[in-house]
Amino acid sequence: MYVCVCHAIRCRDVKEAAGQGACRAAEVFRRAGVKPQCGRCLATMRDMLDEAAPPLLAACAAE
Ligand code: FES
């Protein structure tokens, strides 16, 4: 399933990015080599990152 239809970023792409340490939607876009376009996917992407790596998010929040 696509999370970001503007750039064809799939659920597995977001999960993979989270597994590699991404804790912000901007990092998912950077890894895909694109920038957000319409922004409709941002809330979903943030939710997925929150669910994928809560301990990582705590570490990111501490930065
Ligand atoms: S759906 Fe992701 S930027 Fe448009």
Boltz pocket constraint, residues with backbone or C-beta under 6 A from the ligand:
constraints:
  - pocket:
      binder: B
      contacts: [[A, 3], [A, 4], [A, 5], [A, 6], [A, 7], [A, 35], [A, 36], [A, 37], [A, 38], [A, 39], [A, 40], [A, 41], [A, 42]]
      max_distance: 6.0
